[in-house]
Amino acid sequence: MSTRPHARALRRCPSCGGPAPGPDADSFPFCSDRCRLADLGKWLRGDYVVSREIREEDLENPPPVSPRDQRAAGG
Ligand SMILES: [Zn+2]
């Protein structure tokens, strides 16, 4: 009988699907800071409407977004 160690669940980078580091990593849960920024920019463009291009500084301090329910009144 071979007792296999209780291996922890392998974390995967949500951005590239590669092996991701543990929560101790600065880029957690992504494999790298690059993937972290890439994924962040992705959902920023997808979920929220921005009037300008996403910049690195935005990723650190994302601008406030208004709720979707609130529609812009025409006029
Ligand atoms: Zn990655």
N, CA, C, O and the ligand as a Tripos MOL2 file, in Angstrom:
@<TRIPOS>MOLECULE
protein
  301   299    76     0     0
PROTEIN
NO_CHARGES

@<TRIPOS>ATOM
      1 N           0.8280   -1.2080    0.0000 N.3       1 MET1
      2 CA          0.0000    0.0000    0.0000 C.3       1 MET1
      3 C           0.8620    1.2560    0.0000 C.2       1 MET1
      4 O           1.8460    1.3650    0.7310 O.2       1 MET1
      5 N           0.4840    2.1380   -0.7890 N.am      2 SER2
      6 CA          1.2320    3.3850   -0.8330 C.3       2 SER2
      7 C           0.3360    4.5320   -0.3810 C.2       2 SER2
      8 O          -0.7120    4.8170   -0.9610 O.2       2 SER2
      9 N           0.7940    5.1570    0.6580 N.am      3 THR3
     10 CA          0.0030    6.2800    1.1640 C.3       3 THR3
     11 C           0.4470    7.5620    0.4730 C.2       3 THR3
     12 O           1.5710    8.0320    0.6470 O.2       3 THR3
     13 N          -0.4410    8.0930   -0.2890 N.am      4 ARG4
     14 CA         -0.0900    9.3300   -0.9790 C.3       4 ARG4
     15 C          -0.4090   10.5240   -0.0900 C.2       4 ARG4
     16 O          -1.4660   10.5850    0.5370 O.2       4 ARG4
     17 N           0.4900   11.4380   -0.0490 N.am      5 PRO5
     18 CA          0.2950   12.6410    0.7880 C.3       5 PRO5
     19 C          -0.8930   13.4600    0.3100 C.2       5 PRO5
     20 O          -1.2310   13.4950   -0.8730 O.2       5 PRO5
     21 N          -1.4920   14.0970    1.2540 N.am      6 HIS6
     22 CA         -2.6600   14.9060    0.9230 C.3       6 HIS6
     23 C          -2.2060   16.1900    0.2340 C.2       6 HIS6
     24 O          -2.0510   17.2420    0.8540 O.2       6 HIS6
     25 N          -2.0030   16.0590   -1.0490 N.am      7 ALA7
     26 CA         -1.5320   17.2230   -1.8040 C.3       7 ALA7
     27 C          -2.5970   18.3030   -1.8520 C.2       7 ALA7
     28 O          -3.7870   18.0440   -2.0340 O.2       7 ALA7
     29 N          -2.1260   19.4960   -1.6860 N.am      8 ARG8
     30 CA         -3.0650   20.6020   -1.7660 C.3       8 ARG8
     31 C          -3.5240   20.8030   -3.2080 C.2       8 ARG8
     32 O          -2.8200   20.4670   -4.1600 O.2       8 ARG8
     33 N          -4.7030   21.3500   -3.3350 N.am      9 ALA9
     34 CA         -5.2420   21.5920   -4.6710 C.3       9 ALA9
     35 C          -4.3300   22.5390   -5.4410 C.2       9 ALA9
     36 O          -3.9280   23.5920   -4.9450 O.2       9 ALA9
     37 N          -4.0230   22.1360   -6.6510 N.am     10 LEU10
     38 CA         -3.1390   22.9660   -7.4670 C.3      10 LEU10
     39 C          -3.8540   24.2290   -7.9070 C.2      10 LEU10
     40 O          -4.9170   24.1940   -8.5270 O.2      10 LEU10
     41 N          -3.2500   25.3110   -7.5740 N.am     11 ARG11
     42 CA         -3.8500   26.5920   -7.9780 C.3      11 ARG11
     43 C          -3.4740   26.8950   -9.4220 C.2      11 ARG11
     44 O          -2.3620   26.6300   -9.8800 O.2      11 ARG11
     45 N          -4.4230   27.4460  -10.0930 N.am     12 ARG12
     46 CA         -4.1570   27.8180  -11.4850 C.3      12 ARG12
     47 C          -4.4020   29.2950  -11.7010 C.2      12 ARG12
     48 O          -5.3110   29.8920  -11.1240 O.2      12 ARG12
     49 N          -3.5820   29.8550  -12.5340 N.am     13 CYS13
     50 CA         -3.7130   31.2740  -12.8420 C.3      13 CYS13
     51 C          -4.9900   31.5010  -13.6490 C.2      13 CYS13
     52 O          -5.1490   30.9170  -14.7210 O.2      13 CYS13
     53 N          -5.8950   32.3340  -13.1570 N.am     14 PRO14
     54 CA         -7.1570   32.5980  -13.8500 C.3      14 PRO14
     55 C          -6.9580   33.2970  -15.1900 C.2      14 PRO14
     56 O          -7.8710   33.3650  -16.0140 O.2      14 PRO14
     57 N          -5.7810   33.8030  -15.3880 N.am     15 SER15
     58 CA         -5.5270   34.5530  -16.6110 C.3      15 SER15
     59 C          -4.9770   33.6660  -17.7210 C.2      15 SER15
     60 O          -5.4930   33.6670  -18.8390 O.2      15 SER15
     61 N          -3.9340   32.9140  -17.4100 N.am     16 CYS16
     62 CA         -3.3010   32.0940  -18.4430 C.3      16 CYS16
     63 C          -3.5010   30.6100  -18.1810 C.2      16 CYS16
     64 O          -3.1920   29.7820  -19.0380 O.2      16 CYS16
     65 N          -4.0190   30.2610  -16.9940 N.am     17 GLY17
     66 CA         -4.2960   28.8650  -16.7060 C.3      17 GLY17
     67 C          -3.0650   28.0950  -16.2570 C.2      17 GLY17
     68 O          -3.1310   26.8890  -16.0200 O.2      17 GLY17
     69 N          -1.9690   28.7790  -16.1440 N.am     18 GLY18
     70 CA         -0.7420   28.1270  -15.7130 C.3      18 GLY18
     71 C          -0.7210   27.9580  -14.2080 C.2      18 GLY18
     72 O          -1.6000   28.4610  -13.5070 O.2      18 GLY18
     73 N           0.2700   27.2600  -13.7170 N.am     19 PRO19
     74 CA          0.4160   27.0500  -12.2710 C.3      19 PRO19
     75 C           0.6110   28.3660  -11.5440 C.2      19 PRO19
     76 O           1.5030   29.1440  -11.8800 O.2      19 PRO19
     77 N          -0.2220   28.6110  -10.5500 N.am     20 ALA20
     78 CA         -0.1410   29.8630   -9.8120 C.3      20 ALA20
     79 C           0.4520   29.6170   -8.4310 C.2      20 ALA20
     80 O           0.3270   28.5240   -7.8800 O.2      20 ALA20
     81 N           1.0910   30.6290   -7.8790 N.am     21 PRO21
     82 CA          1.6940   30.5290   -6.5550 C.3      21 PRO21
     83 C           0.6470   30.5800   -5.4610 C.2      21 PRO21
     84 O          -0.5410   30.7580   -5.7310 O.2      21 PRO21
     85 N           1.0850   30.4250   -4.2470 N.am     22 GLY22
     86 CA          0.1710   30.4680   -3.1120 C.3      22 GLY22
     87 C          -0.2100   31.8880   -2.7580 C.2      22 GLY22
     88 O           0.2680   32.8500   -3.3590 O.2      22 GLY22
     89 N          -1.0830   32.0000   -1.7670 N.am     23 PRO23
     90 CA         -1.5860   33.3130   -1.3430 C.3      23 PRO23
     91 C          -0.4870   34.2150   -0.8090 C.2      23 PRO23
     92 O          -0.6880   35.4140   -0.6180 O.2      23 PRO23
     93 N           0.6720   33.6280   -0.5720 N.am     24 ASP24
     94 CA          1.7760   34.4450   -0.0590 C.3      24 ASP24
     95 C           2.3670   35.3170   -1.1520 C.2      24 ASP24
     96 O           2.9800   36.3520   -0.8960 O.2      24 ASP24
     97 N           2.1580   34.8570   -2.3920 N.am     25 ALA25
     98 CA          2.7340   35.5870   -3.5140 C.3      25 ALA25
     99 C           2.0580   36.9360   -3.6940 C.2      25 ALA25
    100 O           0.8770   37.1250   -3.4030 O.2      25 ALA25
    101 N           2.8620   37.8520   -4.1830 N.am     26 ASP26
    102 CA          2.3440   39.2090   -4.3670 C.3      26 ASP26
    103 C           1.3690   39.2590   -5.5330 C.2      26 ASP26
    104 O           0.4970   40.1260   -5.5930 O.2      26 ASP26
    105 N           1.5270   38.3250   -6.4490 N.am     27 SER27
    106 CA          0.6870   38.3340   -7.6440 C.3      27 SER27
    107 C          -0.5130   37.3980   -7.4860 C.2      27 SER27
    108 O          -1.3110   37.2440   -8.4110 O.2      27 SER27
    109 N          -0.6390   36.7700   -6.3040 N.am     28 PHE28
    110 CA         -1.7610   35.8600   -6.0460 C.3      28 PHE28
    111 C          -3.0870   36.5080   -6.4250 C.2      28 PHE28
    112 O          -3.2480   37.6970   -6.1490 O.2      28 PHE28
    113 N          -4.0630   35.8110   -7.0430 N.am     29 PRO29
    114 CA         -3.9320   34.3880   -7.3420 C.3      29 PRO29
    115 C          -3.3620   34.1270   -8.7260 C.2      29 PRO29
    116 O          -3.5060   33.0270   -9.2580 O.2      29 PRO29
    117 N          -2.7340   35.1010   -9.2990 N.am     30 PHE30
    118 CA         -2.1840   34.9310  -10.6330 C.3      30 PHE30
    119 C          -0.7380   34.4560  -10.5470 C.2      30 PHE30
    120 O          -0.0730   34.5960   -9.5210 O.2      30 PHE30
    121 N          -0.2720   33.8900  -11.6620 N.am     31 CYS31
    122 CA          1.0690   33.3280  -11.6640 C.3      31 CYS31
    123 C           2.1020   34.4420  -11.6530 C.2      31 CYS31
    124 O           3.2220   34.2640  -11.1750 O.2      31 CYS31
    125 N           1.7150   35.5790  -12.1780 N.am     32 SER32
    126 CA          2.6620   36.6850  -12.2130 C.3      32 SER32
    127 C           1.9080   38.0080  -12.1830 C.2      32 SER32
    128 O           0.6990   38.0730  -12.4070 O.2      32 SER32
    129 N           2.6600   39.0420  -11.8990 N.am     33 ASP33
    130 CA          2.0380   40.3530  -11.8280 C.3      33 ASP33
    131 C           1.5000   40.7580  -13.1950 C.2      33 ASP33
    132 O           0.5300   41.5080  -13.3030 O.2      33 ASP33
    133 N           2.1390   40.2550  -14.2140 N.am     34 ARG34
    134 CA          1.7180   40.5680  -15.5770 C.3      34 ARG34
    135 C           0.3160   40.0180  -15.8370 C.2      34 ARG34
    136 O          -0.5330   40.7020  -16.4080 O.2      34 ARG34
    137 N           0.0870   38.7870  -15.4170 N.am     35 CYS35
    138 CA         -1.2150   38.1670  -15.6150 C.3      35 CYS35
    139 C          -2.2630   38.8720  -14.7590 C.2      35 CYS35
    140 O          -3.4170   39.0150  -15.1640 O.2      35 CYS35
    141 N          -1.8590   39.2970  -13.6030 N.am     36 ARG36
    142 CA         -2.7840   39.9770  -12.6970 C.3      36 ARG36
    143 C          -3.3030   41.2560  -13.3540 C.2      36 ARG36
    144 O          -4.5010   41.5370  -13.3400 O.2      36 ARG36
    145 N          -2.3800   42.0220  -13.9270 N.am     37 LEU37
    146 CA         -2.7670   43.2690  -14.5750 C.3      37 LEU37
    147 C          -3.5730   42.9860  -15.8350 C.2      37 LEU37
    148 O          -4.5270   43.6970  -16.1480 O.2      37 LEU37
    149 N          -3.1840   41.9510  -16.5440 N.am     38 ALA38
    150 CA         -3.8670   41.6150  -17.7890 C.3      38 ALA38
    151 C          -5.3090   41.2330  -17.5160 C.2      38 ALA38
    152 O          -6.2160   41.6620  -18.2300 O.2      38 ALA38
    153 N          -5.5200   40.4350  -16.4930 N.am     39 ASP39
    154 CA         -6.8730   39.9930  -16.1680 C.3      39 ASP39
    155 C          -7.6970   41.1520  -15.6280 C.2      39 ASP39
    156 O          -8.8840   41.2890  -15.9270 O.2      39 ASP39
    157 N          -7.0540   41.9640  -14.8440 N.am     40 LEU40
    158 CA         -7.7570   43.1120  -14.2630 C.3      40 LEU40
    159 C          -8.2410   44.0440  -15.3690 C.2      40 LEU40
    160 O          -9.3820   44.5060  -15.3630 O.2      40 LEU40
    161 N          -7.3490   44.3050  -16.3120 N.am     41 GLY41
    162 CA         -7.7200   45.1790  -17.4170 C.3      41 GLY41
    163 C          -8.8180   44.5640  -18.2650 C.2      41 GLY41
    164 O          -9.6410   45.2690  -18.8490 O.2      41 GLY41
    165 N          -8.8200   43.2270  -18.3260 N.am     42 LYS42
    166 CA         -9.8110   42.5230  -19.1340 C.3      42 LYS42
    167 C         -11.2120   42.7480  -18.5840 C.2      42 LYS42
    168 O         -12.1300   43.1190  -19.3160 O.2      42 LYS42
    169 N         -11.3600   42.5180  -17.2830 N.am     43 TRP43
    170 CA        -12.7080   42.6660  -16.7170 C.3      43 TRP43
    171 C         -13.0880   44.1230  -16.5800 C.2      43 TRP43
    172 O         -14.2680   44.4710  -16.5390 O.2      43 TRP43
    173 N         -12.0830   44.9680  -16.5090 N.am     44 LEU44
    174 CA        -12.3870   46.3930  -16.4490 C.3      44 LEU44
    175 C         -13.0180   46.8550  -17.7590 C.2      44 LEU44
    176 O         -13.9440   47.6670  -17.7790 O.2      44 LEU44
    177 N         -12.4910   46.3150  -18.8410 N.am     45 ARG45
    178 CA        -13.0210   46.7010  -20.1470 C.3      45 ARG45
    179 C         -14.3410   46.0020  -20.4290 C.2      45 ARG45
    180 O         -15.1950   46.5250  -21.1440 O.2      45 ARG45
    181 N         -14.4940   44.8220  -19.8630 N.am     46 GLY46
    182 CA        -15.6840   44.0420  -20.1690 C.3      46 GLY46
    183 C         -16.8900   44.4470  -19.3500 C.2      46 GLY46
    184 O         -17.9990   44.5550  -19.8720 O.2      46 GLY46
    185 N         -16.6720   44.6680  -18.0760 N.am     47 ASP47
    186 CA        -17.8090   44.9580  -17.1930 C.3      47 ASP47
    187 C         -18.0970   46.4420  -17.0830 C.2      47 ASP47
    188 O         -19.2420   46.8640  -16.9220 O.2      47 ASP47
    189 N         -17.0700   47.1940  -17.1690 N.am     48 TYR48
    190 CA        -17.2600   48.6160  -16.9560 C.3      48 TYR48
    191 C         -16.8960   49.4030  -18.2150 C.2      48 TYR48
    192 O         -15.9640   49.0630  -18.9440 O.2      48 TYR48
    193 N         -17.6320   50.4180  -18.4300 N.am     49 VAL49
    194 CA        -17.3740   51.2420  -19.6110 C.3      49 VAL49
    195 C         -16.4390   52.3870  -19.2340 C.2      49 VAL49
    196 O         -16.7270   53.1980  -18.3540 O.2      49 VAL49
    197 N         -15.3500   52.4180  -19.9130 N.am     50 VAL50
    198 CA        -14.3960   53.4860  -19.6440 C.3      50 VAL50
    199 C         -14.3080   54.4030  -20.8500 C.2      50 VAL50
    200 O         -14.4280   53.9630  -21.9930 O.2      50 VAL50
    201 N         -14.1050   55.6450  -20.5880 N.am     51 SER51
    202 CA        -14.0970   56.6120  -21.6770 C.3      51 SER51
    203 C         -12.6890   56.8040  -22.2310 C.2      51 SER51
    204 O         -12.4550   57.5700  -23.1660 O.2      51 SER51
    205 N         -11.7770   56.0840  -21.6210 N.am     52 ARG52
    206 CA        -10.4110   56.2030  -22.1340 C.3      52 ARG52
    207 C          -9.6710   54.8950  -21.9310 C.2      52 ARG52
    208 O         -10.1780   53.9490  -21.3280 O.2      52 ARG52
    209 N          -8.4740   54.8740  -22.4450 N.am     53 GLU53
    210 CA         -7.7150   53.6440  -22.3920 C.3      53 GLU53
    211 C          -7.2650   53.3380  -20.9660 C.2      53 GLU53
    212 O          -6.9790   54.2320  -20.1690 O.2      53 GLU53
    213 N          -7.2140   52.0480  -20.6810 N.am     54 ILE54
    214 CA         -6.7660   51.6320  -19.3550 C.3      54 ILE54
    215 C          -5.2590   51.8090  -19.2270 C.2      54 ILE54
    216 O          -4.4860   51.3790  -20.0830 O.2      54 ILE54
    217 N          -4.8800   52.4330  -18.1700 N.am     55 ARG55
    218 CA         -3.4600   52.6320  -17.9460 C.3      55 ARG55
    219 C          -3.0400   51.8770  -16.6910 C.2      55 ARG55
    220 O          -3.8600   51.4670  -15.8690 O.2      55 ARG55
    221 N          -1.7540   51.7160  -16.5860 N.am     56 GLU56
    222 CA         -1.2500   50.9640  -15.4390 C.3      56 GLU56
    223 C          -1.6420   51.6290  -14.1320 C.2      56 GLU56
    224 O          -1.9120   50.9630  -13.1320 O.2      56 GLU56
    225 N          -1.6660   52.9270  -14.1580 N.am     57 GLU57
    226 CA         -1.9920   53.6430  -12.9280 C.3      57 GLU57
    227 C          -3.4470   53.4010  -12.5390 C.2      57 GLU57
    228 O          -3.8070   53.4610  -11.3630 O.2      57 GLU57
    229 N          -4.2880   53.1220  -13.5570 N.am     58 ASP58
    230 CA         -5.6950   52.8540  -13.2680 C.3      58 ASP58
    231 C          -5.8480   51.5280  -12.5450 C.2      58 ASP58
    232 O          -6.7490   51.3420  -11.7270 O.2      58 ASP58
    233 N          -4.9610   50.6310  -12.8620 N.am     59 LEU59
    234 CA         -5.0510   49.3040  -12.2520 C.3      59 LEU59
    235 C          -4.7620   49.3890  -10.7550 C.2      59 LEU59
    236 O          -5.2900   48.6150   -9.9570 O.2      59 LEU59
    237 N          -3.9260   50.3320  -10.4030 N.am     60 GLU60
    238 CA         -3.6100   50.4910   -8.9870 C.3      60 GLU60
    239 C          -4.7120   51.2560   -8.2750 C.2      60 GLU60
    240 O          -5.0900   50.9390   -7.1470 O.2      60 GLU60
    241 N          -5.2170   52.2730   -8.9670 N.am     61 ASN61
    242 CA         -6.3060   53.0710   -8.4070 C.3      61 ASN61
    243 C          -7.4420   53.1740   -9.4190 C.2      61 ASN61
    244 O          -7.5920   54.1920  -10.0950 O.2      61 ASN61
    245 N          -8.2390   52.1140   -9.5160 N.am     62 PRO62
    246 CA         -9.3340   52.1200  -10.4880 C.3      62 PRO62
    247 C         -10.3410   53.2150  -10.1720 C.2      62 PRO62
    248 O         -10.6620   53.4660   -9.0110 O.2      62 PRO62
    249 N         -10.8340   53.8640  -11.2190 N.am     63 PRO63
    250 CA        -11.8040   54.9360  -11.0230 C.3      63 PRO63
    251 C         -13.1330   54.3760  -10.5370 C.2      63 PRO63
    252 O         -13.4670   53.2270  -10.8250 O.2      63 PRO63
    253 N         -13.8940   55.1860   -9.7990 N.am     64 PRO64
    254 CA        -15.1920   54.7370   -9.2860 C.3      64 PRO64
    255 C         -16.1610   54.4970  -10.4310 C.2      64 PRO64
    256 O         -16.2020   55.2510  -11.4040 O.2      64 PRO64
    257 N         -16.9370   53.4330  -10.2960 N.am     65 VAL65
    258 CA        -17.8910   53.1080  -11.3470 C.3      65 VAL65
    259 C         -19.3140   53.2430  -10.8130 C.2      65 VAL65
    260 O         -19.5790   52.9910   -9.6380 O.2      65 VAL65
    261 N         -20.1900   53.6310  -11.6710 N.am     66 SER66
    262 CA        -21.5780   53.7810  -11.2630 C.3      66 SER66
    263 C         -22.3250   52.4780  -11.5130 C.2      66 SER66
    264 O         -21.9820   51.7330  -12.4310 O.2      66 SER66
    265 N         -23.3320   52.2010  -10.7130 N.am     67 PRO67
    266 CA        -24.1030   50.9680  -10.8580 C.3      67 PRO67
    267 C         -24.7620   50.8820  -12.2200 C.2      67 PRO67
    268 O         -25.1180   51.8910  -12.8280 O.2      67 PRO67
    269 N         -24.9160   49.6390  -12.6870 N.am     68 ARG68
    270 CA        -25.4700   49.4410  -14.0180 C.3      68 ARG68
    271 C         -26.9230   49.9340  -14.0930 C.2      68 ARG68
    272 O         -27.3600   50.4260  -15.1330 O.2      68 ARG68
    273 N         -27.6560   49.8020  -13.0020 N.am     69 ASP69
    274 CA        -29.0720   50.1660  -13.0270 C.3      69 ASP69
    275 C         -29.2570   51.6390  -13.3780 C.2      69 ASP69
    276 O         -30.2490   52.0560  -13.9740 O.2      69 ASP69
    277 N         -28.2650   52.3810  -12.9820 N.am     70 GLN70
    278 CA        -28.3870   53.8100  -13.2100 C.3      70 GLN70
    279 C         -28.1000   54.1380  -14.6830 C.2      70 GLN70
    280 O         -26.9620   54.0480  -15.1440 O.2      70 GLN70
    281 N         -29.1220   54.5070  -15.3810 N.am     71 ARG71
    282 CA        -28.9430   54.8450  -16.7820 C.3      71 ARG71
    283 C         -28.7220   56.3500  -16.9430 C.2      71 ARG71
    284 O         -29.2630   57.1660  -16.1970 O.2      71 ARG71
    285 N         -27.9280   56.6760  -17.9190 N.am     72 ALA72
    286 CA        -27.6740   58.0880  -18.1820 C.3      72 ALA72
    287 C         -28.8950   58.6960  -18.8510 C.2      72 ALA72
    288 O         -29.3230   58.2630  -19.9210 O.2      72 ALA72
    289 N         -29.4350   59.6920  -18.2080 N.am     73 ALA73
    290 CA        -30.6170   60.3500  -18.7630 C.3      73 ALA73
    291 C         -30.2570   61.1290  -20.0130 C.2      73 ALA73
    292 O         -29.3310   61.9400  -20.0200 O.2      73 ALA73
    293 N         -30.9990   60.8660  -21.0510 N.am     74 GLY74
    294 CA        -30.7230   61.5730  -22.3040 C.3      74 GLY74
    295 C         -31.1600   63.0120  -22.2410 C.2      74 GLY74
    296 O         -32.0340   63.3780  -21.4550 O.2      74 GLY74
    297 N         -30.5660   63.7990  -23.0460 N.am     75 GLY75
    298 CA        -31.0150   65.1530  -23.0420 C.3      75 GLY75
    299 C         -29.9200   66.0240  -23.4480 C.2      75 GLY75
    300 O         -30.0910   67.2410  -23.5130 O.2      75 GLY75
    301 ZN         -0.7410   33.5590  -15.6010 Zn       76 ZN76
@<TRIPOS>BOND
     1     1     2 1
     2     2     3 1
     3     3     4 2
     4     3     5 am
     5     5     6 1
     6     6     7 1
     7     7     8 2
     8     7     9 am
     9     9    10 1
    10    10    11 1
    11    11    12 2
    12    11    13 am
    13    13    14 1
    14    14    15 1
    15    15    16 2
    16    15    17 am
    17    17    18 1
    18    18    19 1
    19    19    20 2
    20    19    21 am
    21    21    22 1
    22    22    23 1
    23    23    24 2
    24    23    25 am
    25    25    26 1
    26    26    27 1
    27    27    28 2
    28    27    29 am
    29    29    30 1
    30    30    31 1
    31    31    32 2
    32    31    33 am
    33    33    34 1
    34    34    35 1
    35    35    36 2
    36    35    37 am
    37    37    38 1
    38    38    39 1
    39    39    40 2
    40    39    41 am
    41    41    42 1
    42    42    43 1
    43    43    44 2
    44    43    45 am
    45    45    46 1
    46    46    47 1
    47    47    48 2
    48    47    49 am
    49    49    50 1
    50    50    51 1
    51    51    52 2
    52    51    53 am
    53    53    54 1
    54    54    55 1
    55    55    56 2
    56    55    57 am
    57    57    58 1
    58    58    59 1
    59    59    60 2
    60    59    61 am
    61    61    62 1
    62    62    63 1
    63    63    64 2
    64    63    65 am
    65    65    66 1
    66    66    67 1
    67    67    68 2
    68    67    69 am
    69    69    70 1
    70    70    71 1
    71    71    72 2
    72    71    73 am
    73    73    74 1
    74    74    75 1
    75    75    76 2
    76    75    77 am
    77    77    78 1
    78    78    79 1
    79    79    80 2
    80    79    81 am
    81    81    82 1
    82    82    83 1
    83    83    84 2
    84    83    85 am
    85    85    86 1
    86    86    87 1
    87    87    88 2
    88    87    89 am
    89    89    90 1
    90    90    91 1
    91    91    92 2
    92    91    93 am
    93    93    94 1
    94    94    95 1
    95    95    96 2
    96    95    97 am
    97    97    98 1
    98    98    99 1
    99    99   100 2
   100    99   101 am
   101   101   102 1
   102   102   103 1
   103   103   104 2
   104   103   105 am
   105   105   106 1
   106   106   107 1
   107   107   108 2
   108   107   109 am
   109   109   110 1
   110   110   111 1
   111   111   112 2
   112   111   113 am
   113   113   114 1
   114   114   115 1
   115   115   116 2
   116   115   117 am
   117   117   118 1
   118   118   119 1
   119   119   120 2
   120   119   121 am
   121   121   122 1
   122   122   123 1
   123   123   124 2
   124   123   125 am
   125   125   126 1
   126   126   127 1
   127   127   128 2
   128   127   129 am
   129   129   130 1
   130   130   131 1
   131   131   132 2
   132   131   133 am
   133   133   134 1
   134   134   135 1
   135   135   136 2
   136   135   137 am
   137   137   138 1
   138   138   139 1
   139   139   140 2
   140   139   141 am
   141   141   142 1
   142   142   143 1
   143   143   144 2
   144   143   145 am
   145   145   146 1
   146   146   147 1
   147   147   148 2
   148   147   149 am
   149   149   150 1
   150   150   151 1
   151   151   152 2
   152   151   153 am
   153   153   154 1
   154   154   155 1
   155   155   156 2
   156   155   157 am
   157   157   158 1
   158   158   159 1
   159   159   160 2
   160   159   161 am
   161   161   162 1
   162   162   163 1
   163   163   164 2
   164   163   165 am
   165   165   166 1
   166   166   167 1
   167   167   168 2
   168   167   169 am
   169   169   170 1
   170   170   171 1
   171   171   172 2
   172   171   173 am
   173   173   174 1
   174   174   175 1
   175   175   176 2
   176   175   177 am
   177   177   178 1
   178   178   179 1
   179   179   180 2
   180   179   181 am
   181   181   182 1
   182   182   183 1
   183   183   184 2
   184   183   185 am
   185   185   186 1
   186   186   187 1
   187   187   188 2
   188   187   189 am
   189   189   190 1
   190   190   191 1
   191   191   192 2
   192   191   193 am
   193   193   194 1
   194   194   195 1
   195   195   196 2
   196   195   197 am
   197   197   198 1
   198   198   199 1
   199   199   200 2
   200   199   201 am
   201   201   202 1
   202   202   203 1
   203   203   204 2
   204   203   205 am
   205   205   206 1
   206   206   207 1
   207   207   208 2
   208   207   209 am
   209   209   210 1
   210   210   211 1
   211   211   212 2
   212   211   213 am
   213   213   214 1
   214   214   215 1
   215   215   216 2
   216   215   217 am
   217   217   218 1
   218   218   219 1
   219   219   220 2
   220   219   221 am
   221   221   222 1
   222   222   223 1
   223   223   224 2
   224   223   225 am
   225   225   226 1
   226   226   227 1
   227   227   228 2
   228   227   229 am
   229   229   230 1
   230   230   231 1
   231   231   232 2
   232   231   233 am
   233   233   234 1
   234   234   235 1
   235   235   236 2
   236   235   237 am
   237   237   238 1
   238   238   239 1
   239   239   240 2
   240   239   241 am
   241   241   242 1
   242   242   243 1
   243   243   244 2
   244   243   245 am
   245   245   246 1
   246   246   247 1
   247   247   248 2
   248   247   249 am
   249   249   250 1
   250   250   251 1
   251   251   252 2
   252   251   253 am
   253   253   254 1
   254   254   255 1
   255   255   256 2
   256   255   257 am
   257   257   258 1
   258   258   259 1
   259   259   260 2
   260   259   261 am
   261   261   262 1
   262   262   263 1
   263   263   264 2
   264   263   265 am
   265   265   266 1
   266   266   267 1
   267   267   268 2
   268   267   269 am
   269   269   270 1
   270   270   271 1
   271   271   272 2
   272   271   273 am
   273   273   274 1
   274   274   275 1
   275   275   276 2
   276   275   277 am
   277   277   278 1
   278   278   279 1
   279   279   280 2
   280   279   281 am
   281   281   282 1
   282   282   283 1
   283   283   284 2
   284   283   285 am
   285   285   286 1
   286   286   287 1
   287   287   288 2
   288   287   289 am
   289   289   290 1
   290   290   291 1
   291   291   292 2
   292   291   293 am
   293   293   294 1
   294   294   295 1
   295   295   296 2
   296   295   297 am
   297   297   298 1
   298   298   299 1
   299   299   300 2
@<TRIPOS>SUBSTRUCTURE
     1 MET1         2 RESIDUE 1 A MET
     2 SER2         6 RESIDUE 1 A SER
     3 THR3        10 RESIDUE 1 A THR
     4 ARG4        14 RESIDUE 1 A ARG
     5 PRO5        18 RESIDUE 1 A PRO
     6 HIS6        22 RESIDUE 1 A HIS
     7 ALA7        26 RESIDUE 1 A ALA
     8 ARG8        30 RESIDUE 1 A ARG
     9 ALA9        34 RESIDUE 1 A ALA
    10 LEU10       38 RESIDUE 1 A LEU
    11 ARG11       42 RESIDUE 1 A ARG
    12 ARG12       46 RESIDUE 1 A ARG
    13 CYS13       50 RESIDUE 1 A CYS
    14 PRO14       54 RESIDUE 1 A PRO
    15 SER15       58 RESIDUE 1 A SER
    16 CYS16       62 RESIDUE 1 A CYS
    17 GLY17       66 RESIDUE 1 A GLY
    18 GLY18       70 RESIDUE 1 A GLY
    19 PRO19       74 RESIDUE 1 A PRO
    20 ALA20       78 RESIDUE 1 A ALA
    21 PRO21       82 RESIDUE 1 A PRO
    22 GLY22       86 RESIDUE 1 A GLY
    23 PRO23       90 RESIDUE 1 A PRO
    24 ASP24       94 RESIDUE 1 A ASP
    25 ALA25       98 RESIDUE 1 A ALA
    26 ASP26      102 RESIDUE 1 A ASP
    27 SER27      106 RESIDUE 1 A SER
    28 PHE28      110 RESIDUE 1 A PHE
    29 PRO29      114 RESIDUE 1 A PRO
    30 PHE30      118 RESIDUE 1 A PHE
    31 CYS31      122 RESIDUE 1 A CYS
    32 SER32      126 RESIDUE 1 A SER
    33 ASP33      130 RESIDUE 1 A ASP
    34 ARG34      134 RESIDUE 1 A ARG
    35 CYS35      138 RESIDUE 1 A CYS
    36 ARG36      142 RESIDUE 1 A ARG
    37 LEU37      146 RESIDUE 1 A LEU
    38 ALA38      150 RESIDUE 1 A ALA
    39 ASP39      154 RESIDUE 1 A ASP
    40 LEU40      158 RESIDUE 1 A LEU
    41 GLY41      162 RESIDUE 1 A GLY
    42 LYS42      166 RESIDUE 1 A LYS
    43 TRP43      170 RESIDUE 1 A TRP
    44 LEU44      174 RESIDUE 1 A LEU
    45 ARG45      178 RESIDUE 1 A ARG
    46 GLY46      182 RESIDUE 1 A GLY
    47 ASP47      186 RESIDUE 1 A ASP
    48 TYR48      190 RESIDUE 1 A TYR
    49 VAL49      194 RESIDUE 1 A VAL
    50 VAL50      198 RESIDUE 1 A VAL
    51 SER51      202 RESIDUE 1 A SER
    52 ARG52      206 RESIDUE 1 A ARG
    53 GLU53      210 RESIDUE 1 A GLU
    54 ILE54      214 RESIDUE 1 A ILE
    55 ARG55      218 RESIDUE 1 A ARG
    56 GLU56      222 RESIDUE 1 A GLU
    57 GLU57      226 RESIDUE 1 A GLU
    58 ASP58      230 RESIDUE 1 A ASP
    59 LEU59      234 RESIDUE 1 A LEU
    60 GLU60      238 RESIDUE 1 A GLU
    61 ASN61      242 RESIDUE 1 A ASN
    62 PRO62      246 RESIDUE 1 A PRO
    63 PRO63      250 RESIDUE 1 A PRO
    64 PRO64      254 RESIDUE 1 A PRO
    65 VAL65      258 RESIDUE 1 A VAL
    66 SER66      262 RESIDUE 1 A SER
    67 PRO67      266 RESIDUE 1 A PRO
    68 ARG68      270 RESIDUE 1 A ARG
    69 ASP69      274 RESIDUE 1 A ASP
    70 GLN70      278 RESIDUE 1 A GLN
    71 ARG71      282 RESIDUE 1 A ARG
    72 ALA72      286 RESIDUE 1 A ALA
    73 ALA73      290 RESIDUE 1 A ALA
    74 GLY74      294 RESIDUE 1 A GLY
    75 GLY75      298 RESIDUE 1 A GLY
    76 ZN76       301 GROUP 0 **** ****
